[in-house]
């Protein structure tokens, strides 16, 4: 399987797990707690597979950068959290950074 598919699965699983962590209410709710454990397990397994082909710094930059943006969107739309202009600009810079890595870096194996 393509390493970018594993990376995408790792990112989505981490976003689900982190969102469930918020919903678990300190691990007091069973279903979200199960999602936390399963999501992080899947995320770290897939990230480990990705690290066979993509350098750790690059993989982690993409994983964490996109994870931050997606978790922020979950917070915005699902948990009703608000974003100010500085937060939006910061998120745009993260997205730009991930794009620069993927488009211009020779460190990423294509």
N, CA, C and O atoms as a GROMACS GRO file, in nm:
protein
  440
    1UNK      N    1   0.085  -0.118   0.000
    1UNK     CA    2   0.000   0.000   0.000
    1UNK      C    3   0.090   0.124   0.000
    1UNK      O    4   0.193   0.127   0.066
    2UNK      N    5   0.050   0.224  -0.073
    2UNK     CA    6   0.123   0.349  -0.082
    2UNK      C    7   0.142   0.413   0.055
    2UNK      O    8   0.050   0.414   0.136
    3UNK      N    9   0.262   0.466   0.080
    3UNK     CA   10   0.290   0.525   0.212
    3UNK      C   11   0.200   0.644   0.242
    3UNK      O   12   0.173   0.672   0.360
    4UNK      N   13   0.153   0.716   0.140
    4UNK     CA   14   0.063   0.828   0.165
    4UNK      C   15  -0.076   0.782   0.212
    4UNK      O   16  -0.144   0.854   0.284
    5UNK      N   17  -0.117   0.665   0.171
    5UNK     CA   18  -0.244   0.610   0.220
    5UNK      C   19  -0.231   0.577   0.368
    5UNK      O   20  -0.320   0.608   0.447
    6UNK      N   21  -0.120   0.514   0.406
    6UNK     CA   22  -0.096   0.487   0.548
    6UNK      C   23  -0.088   0.616   0.628
    6UNK      O   24  -0.138   0.624   0.740
    7UNK      N   25  -0.024   0.717   0.571
    7UNK     CA   26  -0.013   0.845   0.641
    7UNK      C   27  -0.151   0.909   0.658
    7UNK      O   28  -0.181   0.963   0.764
    8UNK      N   29  -0.233   0.903   0.555
    8UNK     CA   30  -0.370   0.957   0.564
    8UNK      C   31  -0.451   0.883   0.671
    8UNK      O   32  -0.523   0.945   0.748
    9UNK      N   33  -0.438   0.750   0.674
    9UNK     CA   34  -0.508   0.672   0.776
    9UNK      C   35  -0.459   0.710   0.916
    9UNK      O   36  -0.539   0.723   1.009
   10UNK      N   37  -0.328   0.728   0.930
   10UNK     CA   38  -0.271   0.768   1.059
   10UNK      C   39  -0.326   0.902   1.103
   10UNK      O   40  -0.360   0.921   1.220
   11UNK      N   41  -0.335   0.996   1.011
   11UNK     CA   42  -0.385   1.129   1.044
   11UNK      C   43  -0.532   1.124   1.084
   11UNK      O   44  -0.570   1.180   1.186
   12UNK      N   45  -0.613   1.056   1.006
   12UNK     CA   46  -0.756   1.047   1.037
   12UNK      C   47  -0.778   0.975   1.170
   12UNK      O   48  -0.861   1.018   1.250
   13UNK      N   49  -0.706   0.866   1.194
   13UNK     CA   50  -0.721   0.792   1.319
   13UNK      C   51  -0.681   0.879   1.438
   13UNK      O   52  -0.745   0.875   1.543
   14UNK      N   53  -0.574   0.957   1.423
   14UNK     CA   54  -0.530   1.045   1.531
   14UNK      C   55  -0.632   1.155   1.558
   14UNK      O   56  -0.655   1.191   1.673
   15UNK      N   57  -0.692   1.208   1.453
   15UNK     CA   58  -0.794   1.312   1.470
   15UNK      C   59  -0.917   1.256   1.540
   15UNK      O   60  -0.974   1.320   1.627
   16UNK      N   61  -0.957   1.136   1.502
   16UNK     CA   62  -1.070   1.071   1.569
   16UNK      C   63  -1.037   1.047   1.716
   16UNK      O   64  -1.118   1.074   1.803
   17UNK      N   65  -0.917   0.996   1.742
   17UNK     CA   66  -0.877   0.967   1.880
   17UNK      C   67  -0.870   1.094   1.964
   17UNK      O   68  -0.917   1.096   2.078
   18UNK      N   69  -0.812   1.199   1.910
   18UNK     CA   70  -0.801   1.324   1.985
   18UNK      C   71  -0.938   1.386   2.010
   18UNK      O   72  -0.964   1.438   2.118
   19UNK      N   73  -1.025   1.379   1.911
   19UNK     CA   74  -1.161   1.430   1.928
   19UNK      C   75  -1.236   1.347   2.032
   19UNK      O   76  -1.311   1.402   2.113
   20UNK      N   77  -1.218   1.217   2.029
   20UNK     CA   78  -1.281   1.129   2.128
   20UNK      C   79  -1.224   1.154   2.267
   20UNK      O   80  -1.296   1.138   2.366
   21UNK      N   81  -1.098   1.193   2.275
   21UNK     CA   82  -1.038   1.225   2.404
   21UNK      C   83  -1.112   1.340   2.470
   21UNK      O   84  -1.139   1.337   2.590
   22UNK      N   85  -1.145   1.441   2.391
   22UNK     CA   86  -1.225   1.553   2.443
   22UNK      C   87  -1.362   1.503   2.486
   22UNK      O   88  -1.412   1.541   2.592
   23UNK      N   89  -1.424   1.419   2.404
   23UNK     CA   90  -1.559   1.370   2.432
   23UNK      C   91  -1.563   1.269   2.545
   23UNK      O   92  -1.670   1.245   2.602
   24UNK      N   93  -1.449   1.208   2.580
   24UNK     CA   94  -1.447   1.104   2.684
   24UNK      C   95  -1.470   1.159   2.824
   24UNK      O   96  -1.499   1.084   2.918
   25UNK      N   97  -1.458   1.291   2.838
   25UNK     CA   98  -1.480   1.356   2.967
   25UNK      C   99  -1.390   1.296   3.074
   25UNK      O  100  -1.436   1.251   3.180
   26UNK      N  101  -1.259   1.296   3.043
   26UNK     CA  102  -1.163   1.242   3.140
   26UNK      C  103  -1.170   1.092   3.155
   26UNK      O  104  -1.150   1.038   3.264
   27UNK      N  105  -1.199   1.023   3.046
   27UNK     CA  106  -1.213   0.876   3.041
   27UNK      C  107  -1.331   0.826   3.124
   27UNK      O  108  -1.331   0.712   3.169
   28UNK      N  109  -1.431   0.909   3.143
   28UNK     CA  110  -1.551   0.867   3.217
   28UNK      C  111  -1.658   0.810   3.126
   28UNK      O  112  -1.750   0.743   3.174
   29UNK      N  113  -1.648   0.835   2.995
   29UNK     CA  114  -1.747   0.783   2.899
   29UNK      C  115  -1.682   0.669   2.821
   29UNK      O  116  -1.576   0.686   2.762
   30UNK      N  117  -1.748   0.555   2.820
   30UNK     CA  118  -1.690   0.432   2.767
   30UNK      C  119  -1.662   0.436   2.616
   30UNK      O  120  -1.550   0.408   2.574
   31UNK      N  121  -1.761   0.470   2.536
   31UNK     CA  122  -1.744   0.464   2.391
   31UNK      C  123  -1.634   0.559   2.343
   31UNK      O  124  -1.547   0.517   2.267
   32UNK      N  125  -1.635   0.686   2.386
   32UNK     CA  126  -1.523   0.771   2.344
   32UNK      C  127  -1.388   0.721   2.392
   32UNK      O  128  -1.288   0.737   2.322
   33UNK      N  129  -1.382   0.661   2.510
   33UNK     CA  130  -1.256   0.608   2.562
   33UNK      C  131  -1.206   0.494   2.474
   33UNK      O  132  -1.086   0.484   2.447
   34UNK      N  133  -1.295   0.408   2.430
   34UNK     CA  134  -1.258   0.300   2.339
   34UNK      C  135  -1.205   0.357   2.207
   34UNK      O  136  -1.108   0.307   2.151
   35UNK      N  137  -1.271   0.464   2.157
   35UNK     CA  138  -1.225   0.529   2.034
   35UNK      C  139  -1.086   0.590   2.051
   35UNK      O  140  -1.006   0.589   1.957
   36UNK      N  141  -1.058   0.642   2.169
   36UNK     CA  142  -0.926   0.699   2.197
   36UNK      C  143  -0.819   0.591   2.182
   36UNK      O  144  -0.721   0.608   2.110
   37UNK      N  145  -0.838   0.480   2.251
   37UNK     CA  146  -0.738   0.372   2.250
   37UNK      C  147  -0.723   0.313   2.110
   37UNK      O  148  -0.611   0.294   2.062
   38UNK      N  149  -0.835   0.283   2.045
   38UNK     CA  150  -0.829   0.225   1.910
   38UNK      C  151  -0.770   0.324   1.810
   38UNK      O  152  -0.688   0.287   1.727
   39UNK      N  153  -0.812   0.448   1.818
   39UNK     CA  154  -0.765   0.548   1.723
   39UNK      C  155  -0.616   0.572   1.732
   39UNK      O  156  -0.546   0.576   1.631
   40UNK      N  157  -0.566   0.587   1.856
   40UNK     CA  158  -0.422   0.608   1.870
   40UNK      C  159  -0.344   0.482   1.832
   40UNK      O  160  -0.234   0.492   1.777
   41UNK      N  161  -0.398   0.365   1.860
   41UNK     CA  162  -0.331   0.241   1.820
   41UNK      C  163  -0.316   0.231   1.669
   41UNK      O  164  -0.209   0.199   1.618
   42UNK      N  165  -0.424   0.260   1.599
   42UNK     CA  166  -0.421   0.257   1.452
   42UNK      C  167  -0.327   0.366   1.400
   42UNK      O  168  -0.248   0.341   1.308
   43UNK      N  169  -0.335   0.485   1.458
   43UNK     CA  170  -0.252   0.597   1.413
   43UNK      C  171  -0.104   0.564   1.426
   43UNK      O  172  -0.027   0.586   1.332
   44UNK      N  173  -0.063   0.512   1.542
   44UNK     CA  174   0.078   0.484   1.562
   44UNK      C  175   0.126   0.365   1.479
   44UNK      O  176   0.240   0.363   1.434
   45UNK      N  177   0.040   0.266   1.458
   45UNK     CA  178   0.078   0.154   1.371
   45UNK      C  179   0.103   0.205   1.228
   45UNK      O  180   0.206   0.176   1.168
   46UNK      N  181   0.008   0.282   1.177
   46UNK     CA  182   0.023   0.333   1.040
   46UNK      C  183   0.142   0.427   1.028
   46UNK      O  184   0.212   0.424   0.928
   47UNK      N  185   0.165   0.511   1.128
   47UNK     CA  186   0.281   0.599   1.125
   47UNK      C  187   0.410   0.518   1.125
   47UNK      O  188   0.505   0.554   1.056
   48UNK      N  189   0.413   0.410   1.200
   48UNK     CA  190   0.532   0.324   1.202
   48UNK      C  191   0.559   0.265   1.064
   48UNK      O  192   0.674   0.254   1.022
   49UNK      N  193   0.453   0.227   0.993
   49UNK     CA  194   0.468   0.175   0.857
   49UNK      C  195   0.521   0.284   0.764
   49UNK      O  196   0.609   0.259   0.682
   50UNK      N  197   0.467   0.405   0.779
   50UNK     CA  198   0.510   0.518   0.696
   50UNK      C  199   0.659   0.547   0.716
   50UNK      O  200   0.729   0.582   0.621
   51UNK      N  201   0.706   0.532   0.838
   51UNK     CA  202   0.846   0.565   0.868
   51UNK      C  203   0.946   0.471   0.802
   51UNK      O  204   1.066   0.496   0.807
   52UNK      N  205   0.898   0.363   0.741
   52UNK     CA  206   0.986   0.276   0.663
   52UNK      C  207   1.030   0.345   0.534
   52UNK      O  208   1.135   0.312   0.478
   53UNK      N  209   0.948   0.442   0.485
   53UNK     CA  210   0.976   0.502   0.355
   53UNK      C  211   0.992   0.654   0.357
   53UNK      O  212   1.052   0.710   0.266
   54UNK      N  213   0.939   0.719   0.459
   54UNK     CA  214   0.948   0.865   0.467
   54UNK      C  215   1.032   0.899   0.590
   54UNK      O  216   1.012   0.839   0.696
   55UNK      N  217   1.124   0.994   0.579
   55UNK     CA  218   1.203   1.034   0.695
   55UNK      C  219   1.114   1.080   0.811
   55UNK      O  220   1.009   1.141   0.789
   56UNK      N  221   1.155   1.051   0.933
   56UNK     CA  222   1.073   1.076   1.051
   56UNK      C  223   1.033   1.223   1.064
   56UNK      O  224   0.918   1.253   1.096
   57UNK      N  225   1.125   1.314   1.039
   57UNK     CA  226   1.093   1.456   1.052
   57UNK      C  227   0.987   1.502   0.955
   57UNK      O  228   0.899   1.580   0.989
   58UNK      N  229   0.997   1.454   0.833
   58UNK     CA  230   0.901   1.490   0.729
   58UNK      C  231   0.765   1.428   0.758
   58UNK      O  232   0.663   1.496   0.753
   59UNK      N  233   0.764   1.299   0.790
   59UNK     CA  234   0.638   1.230   0.820
   59UNK      C  235   0.568   1.295   0.939
   59UNK      O  236   0.446   1.316   0.937
   60UNK      N  237   0.645   1.326   1.043
   60UNK     CA  238   0.586   1.385   1.162
   60UNK      C  239   0.535   1.526   1.134
   60UNK      O  240   0.432   1.566   1.188
   61UNK      N  241   0.606   1.602   1.052
   61UNK     CA  242   0.560   1.737   1.018
   61UNK      C  243   0.426   1.732   0.945
   61UNK      O  244   0.336   1.811   0.975
   62UNK      N  245   0.413   1.640   0.852
   62UNK     CA  246   0.287   1.626   0.778
   62UNK      C  247   0.177   1.576   0.870
   62UNK      O  248   0.067   1.630   0.871
   63UNK      N  249   0.208   1.471   0.949
   63UNK     CA  250   0.110   1.410   1.040
   63UNK      C  251   0.060   1.512   1.142
   63UNK      O  252  -0.060   1.528   1.161
   64UNK      N  253   0.153   1.578   1.207
   64UNK     CA  254   0.111   1.670   1.313
   64UNK      C  255   0.047   1.796   1.255
   64UNK      O  256  -0.050   1.847   1.310
   65UNK      N  257   0.102   1.846   1.144
   65UNK     CA  258   0.047   1.967   1.084
   65UNK      C  259  -0.097   1.949   1.038
   65UNK      O  260  -0.184   2.029   1.073
   66UNK      N  261  -0.121   1.846   0.962
   66UNK     CA  262  -0.258   1.822   0.916
   66UNK      C  263  -0.349   1.781   1.032
   66UNK      O  264  -0.467   1.816   1.034
   67UNK      N  265  -0.294   1.709   1.128
   67UNK     CA  266  -0.372   1.672   1.246
   67UNK      C  267  -0.418   1.795   1.323
   67UNK      O  268  -0.532   1.801   1.367
   68UNK      N  269  -0.329   1.893   1.339
   68UNK     CA  270  -0.364   2.016   1.409
   68UNK      C  271  -0.479   2.087   1.337
   68UNK      O  272  -0.576   2.129   1.400
   69UNK      N  273  -0.469   2.099   1.207
   69UNK     CA  274  -0.572   2.167   1.129
   69UNK      C  275  -0.705   2.093   1.140
   69UNK      O  276  -0.809   2.154   1.162
   70UNK      N  277  -0.702   1.961   1.123
   70UNK     CA  278  -0.826   1.884   1.127
   70UNK      C  279  -0.888   1.881   1.266
   70UNK      O  280  -1.010   1.890   1.279
   71UNK      N  281  -0.807   1.868   1.370
   71UNK     CA  282  -0.862   1.871   1.507
   71UNK      C  283  -0.922   2.008   1.536
   71UNK      O  284  -1.024   2.018   1.603
   72UNK      N  285  -0.859   2.113   1.486
   72UNK     CA  286  -0.914   2.247   1.503
   72UNK      C  287  -1.050   2.259   1.435
   72UNK      O  288  -1.142   2.320   1.489
   73UNK      N  289  -1.064   2.201   1.316
   73UNK     CA  290  -1.193   2.204   1.247
   73UNK      C  291  -1.299   2.124   1.323
   73UNK      O  292  -1.414   2.166   1.330
   74UNK      N  293  -1.260   2.010   1.379
   74UNK     CA  294  -1.354   1.934   1.463
   74UNK      C  295  -1.396   2.018   1.583
   74UNK      O  296  -1.514   2.024   1.617
   75UNK      N  297  -1.299   2.084   1.646
   75UNK     CA  298  -1.330   2.170   1.759
   75UNK      C  299  -1.425   2.282   1.720
   75UNK      O  300  -1.516   2.316   1.795
   76UNK      N  301  -1.404   2.339   1.604
   76UNK     CA  302  -1.487   2.448   1.554
   76UNK      C  303  -1.630   2.402   1.526
   76UNK      O  304  -1.726   2.464   1.572
   77UNK      N  305  -1.643   2.294   1.449
   77UNK     CA  306  -1.775   2.253   1.403
   77UNK      C  307  -1.849   2.159   1.498
   77UNK      O  308  -1.972   2.163   1.505
   78UNK      N  309  -1.777   2.076   1.572
   78UNK     CA  310  -1.842   1.978   1.659
   78UNK      C  311  -1.853   2.026   1.803
   78UNK      O  312  -1.957   2.010   1.867
   79UNK      N  313  -1.745   2.087   1.853
   79UNK     CA  314  -1.744   2.130   1.993
   79UNK      C  315  -1.776   2.278   2.009
   79UNK      O  316  -1.783   2.328   2.121
   80UNK      N  317  -1.797   2.350   1.899
   80UNK     CA  318  -1.838   2.490   1.905
   80UNK      C  319  -1.729   2.586   1.952
   80UNK      O  320  -1.759   2.694   2.002
   81UNK      N  321  -1.603   2.547   1.936
   81UNK     CA  322  -1.494   2.635   1.975
   81UNK      C  323  -1.479   2.747   1.872
   81UNK      O  324  -1.510   2.729   1.754
   82UNK      N  325  -1.432   2.861   1.916
   82UNK     CA  326  -1.418   2.978   1.830
   82UNK      C  327  -1.272   3.000   1.791
   82UNK      O  328  -1.180   2.968   1.868
   83UNK      N  329  -1.252   3.054   1.672
   83UNK     CA  330  -1.117   3.088   1.624
   83UNK      C  331  -1.109   3.238   1.600
   83UNK      O  332  -1.199   3.297   1.540
   84UNK      N  333  -1.003   3.300   1.648
   84UNK     CA  334  -0.981   3.441   1.617
   84UNK      C  335  -0.891   3.451   1.494
   84UNK      O  336  -0.847   3.349   1.439
   85UNK      N  337  -0.863   3.573   1.451
   85UNK     CA  338  -0.784   3.594   1.330
   85UNK      C  339  -0.645   3.534   1.343
   85UNK      O  340  -0.594   3.474   1.248
   86UNK      N  341  -0.582   3.549   1.460
   86UNK     CA  342  -0.448   3.494   1.478
   86UNK      C  343  -0.448   3.342   1.463
   86UNK      O  344  -0.356   3.286   1.405
   87UNK      N  345  -0.551   3.274   1.514
   87UNK     CA  346  -0.561   3.129   1.502
   87UNK      C  347  -0.578   3.088   1.355
   87UNK      O  348  -0.514   2.994   1.309
   88UNK      N  349  -0.662   3.159   1.283
   88UNK     CA  350  -0.685   3.128   1.142
   88UNK      C  351  -0.556   3.149   1.062
   88UNK      O  352  -0.520   3.066   0.979
   89UNK      N  353  -0.487   3.260   1.087
   89UNK     CA  354  -0.360   3.285   1.017
   89UNK      C  355  -0.256   3.179   1.050
   89UNK      O  356  -0.183   3.133   0.962
   90UNK      N  357  -0.248   3.139   1.175
   90UNK     CA  358  -0.155   3.034   1.215
   90UNK      C  359  -0.185   2.903   1.145
   90UNK      O  360  -0.094   2.834   1.099
   91UNK      N  361  -0.313   2.868   1.137
   91UNK     CA  362  -0.352   2.745   1.069
   91UNK      C  363  -0.318   2.752   0.920
   91UNK      O  364  -0.274   2.652   0.862
   92UNK      N  365  -0.336   2.867   0.859
   92UNK     CA  366  -0.299   2.883   0.718
   92UNK      C  367  -0.149   2.866   0.698
   92UNK      O  368  -0.105   2.810   0.597
   93UNK      N  369  -0.070   2.914   0.793
   93UNK     CA  370   0.075   2.895   0.784
   93UNK      C  371   0.113   2.747   0.798
   93UNK      O  372   0.205   2.700   0.730
   94UNK      N  373   0.043   2.675   0.885
   94UNK     CA  374   0.068   2.531   0.898
   94UNK      C  375   0.038   2.460   0.767
   94UNK      O  376   0.117   2.379   0.720
   95UNK      N  377  -0.077   2.492   0.708
   95UNK     CA  378  -0.115   2.432   0.579
   95UNK      C  379  -0.011   2.465   0.472
   95UNK      O  380   0.029   2.379   0.394
   96UNK      N  381   0.034   2.591   0.470
   96UNK     CA  382   0.137   2.631   0.373
   96UNK      C  383   0.266   2.553   0.396
   96UNK      O  384   0.330   2.511   0.300
   97UNK      N  385   0.304   2.533   0.521
   97UNK     CA  386   0.424   2.458   0.552
   97UNK      C  387   0.417   2.314   0.504
   97UNK      O  388   0.513   2.262   0.448
   98UNK      N  389   0.303   2.249   0.526
   98UNK     CA  390   0.285   2.112   0.479
   98UNK      C  391   0.290   2.107   0.327
   98UNK      O  392   0.348   2.016   0.269
   99UNK      N  393   0.229   2.206   0.262
   99UNK     CA  394   0.231   2.211   0.116
   99UNK      C  395   0.374   2.229   0.064
   99UNK      O  396   0.413   2.162  -0.032
  100UNK      N  397   0.450   2.317   0.126
  100UNK     CA  398   0.590   2.339   0.083
  100UNK      C  399   0.671   2.211   0.095
  100UNK      O  400   0.747   2.176   0.005
  101UNK      N  401   0.653   2.139   0.206
  101UNK     CA  402   0.725   2.012   0.224
  101UNK      C  403   0.691   1.914   0.112
  101UNK      O  404   0.780   1.853   0.053
  102UNK      N  405   0.563   1.901   0.084
  102UNK     CA  406   0.520   1.802  -0.015
  102UNK      C  407   0.551   1.841  -0.158
  102UNK      O  408   0.576   1.754  -0.241
  103UNK      N  409   0.550   1.968  -0.187
  103UNK     CA  410   0.572   2.012  -0.325
  103UNK      C  411   0.720   2.030  -0.357
  103UNK      O  412   0.765   1.993  -0.465
  104UNK      N  413   0.796   2.087  -0.264
  104UNK     CA  414   0.932   2.130  -0.297
  104UNK      C  415   1.044   2.048  -0.233
  104UNK      O  416   1.158   2.054  -0.279
  105UNK      N  417   1.014   1.971  -0.129
  105UNK     CA  418   1.121   1.900  -0.060
  105UNK      C  419   1.162   1.775  -0.135
  105UNK      O  420   1.077   1.698  -0.182
  106UNK      N  421   1.291   1.754  -0.146
  106UNK     CA  422   1.344   1.630  -0.202
  106UNK      C  423   1.356   1.522  -0.095
  106UNK      O  424   1.392   1.408  -0.125
  107UNK      N  425   1.325   1.556   0.029
  107UNK     CA  426   1.331   1.462   0.139
  107UNK      C  427   1.217   1.362   0.138
  107UNK      O  428   1.226   1.255   0.199
  108UNK      N  429   1.108   1.396   0.069
  108UNK     CA  430   0.993   1.309   0.064
  108UNK      C  431   1.008   1.218  -0.058
  108UNK      O  432   1.028   1.265  -0.170
  109UNK      N  433   0.997   1.088  -0.033
  109UNK     CA  434   1.007   0.993  -0.145
  109UNK      C  435   0.874   0.987  -0.218
  109UNK      O  436   0.770   0.959  -0.158
  110UNK      N  437   0.876   1.013  -0.347
  110UNK     CA  438   0.752   1.014  -0.427
  110UNK      C  439   0.743   0.892  -0.513
  110UNK      O  440   0.646   0.876  -0.587
   0.00000   0.00000   0.00000
